[in-house]
Amino acid sequence: MTDRTLGPGSTLGIVGGGQLGRMIALAAANYGLKVHVYAPDRDSPAFDVAARTTCAAYDDPQALADFAQSVDVVTYEFENIPHATADILARHAPLHPNARALSTTQDRLSEKEFINGLGIPTAPFQAVDTPDDLDRAIAAIGLPAVLKTRRFGYDGKGQRILRERAEGDRNALFAEFGGAPLILEGFVPFEREVSVVGARARDGSFAAFDLCENEHRDHILALTRVPAPGLAPETGRAALDIAKRIADALDYVGVLAVEMFLVREDGAERLVVNEIAPRVHNSGHWTIEGALTSQFAQHVRAVCGWPLGDPARTGGLPVEMRNLIGAQADDWHALLAEPGAHLHLYGKGEARPGRKMGHVTRLGSEPVG
């Protein structure tokens, strides 16, 4: 499918109806674009802000084809789109990011092999398809380690920490994962978790936001600080270079995030890539108020064939973004009354434990970095 540069009044198709799709749609509206959202859940938050919606399954070929034919370009807000779905969409409309980015990042094994192939370090890893494979992987990597499903799983789902070789029956352990292909990843003795959110345009130009520091609680992102405090300038430059190398190698178009571990050895800082997210990312939500161009606006620019915007922080100010998980969103009234707090609620119904209901962003008062 041939790409063309879109103009205001064109229609952007978004696959997935969660909060990421909602915020992409809001950014697109600011550029005079119409948005058509495709999702299987009638209560999808992105439906509330879209000009047109399709509520259908991701394996409905006719609905997918009709959707793709109704828009000028298709993007997606999550990476677990079935390969067959991506193929159908790409036959009827330009698809960004491309199907290769999806297939590479959907499988943790292929993702790590791809990253290592670029000369970029990851945690040590081994494919695990049988109990005997697990024994060999443990012998090669050692314990503790993390056993994960190769596909799907996020926010701590689909994984188990193994601390001792004799921990439980191997067959019972495999049964926990329902027979899914697995990967064993060695522990990385990291000092903190960081990420880079960057964008690559159709012409190959690249722009990245400042390196973020992320704090997780119960495997869910709780807090992002920008710029990541106390790091050597060369570490920030190295992180942005890693993200660019990955985007270039995938011929990527759109926003992606690269999550990394910061390791300190003998006083020196070193980066180890954890995973790639081929989409806008939770650790980039601060950019709505905290950067001259938000990650959502940047994504829209990239997939529409437009120039990328300036990723610099607004006024050079430090920024903090805090997720509102579950009942934390009940404090919305107090947050609205707080000077300098920028509240975003995602329009979700039930505030279940562990569910991302919104976020709040605060900009500092003194420029840094």
N, C-alpha and C positions, 0 to 999 in steps of 0.2 A: 504494500500500500504506500503510495507516494505521499511524502510530507509536503505541506505548504504552510507558509506563514499565515497565521490566522489574524483576524482583525476583530475589533469590538463588534458585538452582535453575533459572533460565532458561538457554537455550542461545545462545551467541554463535558465529556462523559466521565463520570467517576464510578468505579466499581468498588463497592463497599460503602456502608452507610453509617459508620461510627463517627466519633468526634473528629478524627483526622479528616475524613471526607467533608464533614460539616465546615471545618475551618478552611479547607481548600476552596469550598464553594463560596464562602464569604469573601475570600480574597479575590476570587474570579469575578464576583459581582462588582467589586470596586473597579475592575477594568472593563466593565460593560459587557461581560460575557454572560451567556445563559448557561445553566448547569443542568444536566440530566444525570440523576443518581440511580444506580442499579444495585439493589440489595434484596436479600430474601426475607428480611424482618420488617414487618409493617410499622414497628415502633422505632425504626432507625433514626437517630438524631439528625443525620444529614438531610433526611426527607423534609424536615421543617424549613429548610432554607434553599431548596432547589426549585427551579422553574418547572421541572418535570421529573417524575419518578417512575421507575419500573420495579415492582415487587415480584421477584421470580427467583428460582433456584439458580445456583451457579452452574448446574449441569443441564440447564434447559437450552438446547441449541437454537431453537427458533427465537426465544425471547432474547438471547444474547445477540443473535444476528440482527434482529429488529432494533435493539438498543444501539449497536455499533453503527448501523446505517443511519440512525437519527442524529448522530453527533459528528463533529469535525475532527476530534482527536479523543482518544481514550487514555485515562490514567487510572491508577488504583491506590487505595489507602492502606492496604495490607498485603503481605507477601504470600499468603497461603492460598492463592488462587490456583485451582487445578490447571495442569498444563493444557488439557484439552480446551478449557475455557479461554485461556490466553490465545490459543491457536485460532479459535473461532473469531474472537474479537479482532485479531490482527489481520484476518482475511477481509474484514469489512471497514476498518478504519485504522489510521496510524495508532500504534500502541507505544506509550512511553511511561516508565522505562520499558526496555525491550524484553522479549521472552527469555533471552539468555541471562539477563540479570535475575529474573525470577527463578529460573531453573538452578542457577549457581547458588543462590542464597537460600533456597528452600530446603536444601539438604546440607546438614552441618558438615558432613564428610567432604562433599564436593566443594563447599565453601572454603574449608580450611586447606584443602589441596590447592585451590585456586590462589589463595592468599600466599601460601608458602611458595608457590610457583613464581610469584612476583618478588621473592626474596624478602618477604615481610614476615616477621616471627608471629607465631601463635602458640597457644599451649600445646604440649605434646599430645598426640591423639592416635587412636587405633580404631578401626572398624570392628564392630562386635555383632556377629550374626548368630552365634551359637554359644552355649556355655563353655565349650573348649576355647573359643575365641576370647572369651572374657578372661580365662586363665592366662592365655598368652599375652593379652593386653596389659593385665596387671603386672605380669613379670617384666614387661618392657617399660611400663610407665611408672609403676610403683603406686603406693597408697599414701595418703588419701587421694582419691580421684572422684570424678563425677561421671556417672553413667547417664546418658541422655538418649532420647529418641533422636534419630537423624532428621526427621521431619516434624514440623509442627511443634507446639509447645512454646510458651512465652511466659514472662513474669513468674519464673520458677516452676512452671508446669512441665511434666514430661521429663523429669530428671530425679536422680537419687544420688546422694553422697555416699561413697563407700570408704569407710575408714579402716576396716580390718578385713583381711582375706577371708576369714571364716564367717563373715557376717551373713547369716541366713543361707538357705538352700538355693543353689544356683538356678534350678528349674523354677522354683517359686519366684525368684527374682525376675526371671524372664517373663513369667506369667503376669507380673505386675504391669508390664509394658505391652501386653496383648500380642506378643509375637512381632512387634514392629522392629525394623532394623535399628541398631543402636550404635553409639559411638562412646568410647571412653576417653575422657579428657583429663589430663593431669592437672593438679592444682598449681596455680600461679601465685607465688607469695607477693601479692601486690600491696602497694601502699594506699592506693585509691583507684577509683574508677573514673575514667574520663571519656569524652566523646567529641567527635568533630561532625558537625552538620554542614554539608556543602552541596553545591549545585553545579551541574555541568549542562551547558547549552548544546543545541544541535551543531553549532559550529566548532565545538570542542573547547570553548572558553569555560573557565572554572572560577568559582568564587566560594569561599568558605567563611563561616562565622568563626569567632574566637573559640578556642578550646574550652570545653565545659568540664566542670567537676560534678560528679553525680553521686548522690547518696541513696542507697536502696534500703528499704525496710520490708521484711517478709517477701523478698525477691521482687518488690515493686518499687519503681522510681519514686522517691519521696521528695527530693530536693535537688535542684541544679543551680550551681553558682558559675557566673561568667564575669571576667575571665577566671579560669581555674587558678586559685591563689597559690603563690609561692613556688611556681615552676620556673625553671630556666627558660629564657626566651627561645633557645634552640630546640627545646622540647616541644613548644607550641608550633614552631615551624616544621619540625619533623612530623608532627601529627597531621598537619594540613597537607604535607607532601604525601603521606601515606594515603589519605583520602583521595587525593588527586590521582595517584597512580592506580588505585582501584577503579575509580570512575573511568579513567582513560582506557584501561584494559577491558572493561565491559562495554565500551562505546556507549556509555550511560547518558541518558537525557532525563533530567529531573533532579530532585533533591534526594540525597541519601545520607545516612548516618553511619559512622564507623565507631563502634564501641571498643574501647581499649583499656588495658590495665597499665597503670604506671608502676614500674618496679624500680626500686632503688638498690643498687649494688655497689658497695664501697664508695658511697657518696654520689655515684653517677646515676642519672635518670635514664630509664629505658622503657620503651613502649612495646606492648604485646597486644596484638589485635584479638579481641574476643569474638565479635561477630559484625556482620554488615546488615543494615536494615535498608532495603531498597525502596525507600519512601520517606515522607516527612516523619519526624520523630519527636517523641515526648520531650527529649532533652533540648529540643529547639523551640518549644512553645514560648520561651522568654522573648523571642525575636519579634513578636507582634508589637510590643511596646519598646523593647530594648534594642532594636536594630533599625537601621534606616530602611531596610527591606526585610519583611518577615520571611521565614522559611516557606510559608504558604504562597505568598506573592511570588517568591523566587521560583517555586515549583511551577506555578501557572505560567510565568514568563518562559521558562525552559521548554515546557511541553508544547507551548504555542508557537515556538520559534522566535521569541523576542529576546532582546538583550537582557542579560542578567543585571540585577540591581546592586547597589552598594551594600555589602554585608556589615559595615562598620557599626559598632554600638552607638546608640543614640547619645550624643554629647560625650562619648567616651566613658559613660558611667558604668559602674559595676551593676550587675543584675542578679536577682535571685528569683527563681521560679519554684513554687511549692505546689505539688499535686494535692488535690482535695479528694481523699479516698473515703468512700462510704459515707458515714455520718459526719465527717469533717465538713462536708458541703452544707450542713445545717447552720453553719456559722456565717452564711452569706450576708445576713443583715449587718453584722458587726464588720465584716470585711468591706462592705459598701461604705460604711461610715469611717473607715480608716484612711487618713490622708495618704495619697501616694500608692495605694493598693489598687491593682488592676485585676478585677475579678472576671473570670470566664466560667460559665456554667454550660454544660453540654446538652441540657434538655433531656436527660435520662430520667426514667420514672423512679424505680426502686433503688434506694441507696444501700446496696448490699455490701457486706464487708469485702474489701479488696477490689471494689469496683471504682474506676476512675470517674468521678462525677464532675470534675472541673479543675481549674488551677487558678492560682493567684500569683501575679508578678509584681515585684517591687524593684524600683530603680534606686541606686544609691545617690548620694548627694555630691560626691567628689569624684572627678574623673580619675581613672587608673589606667596603667599600662599603656 
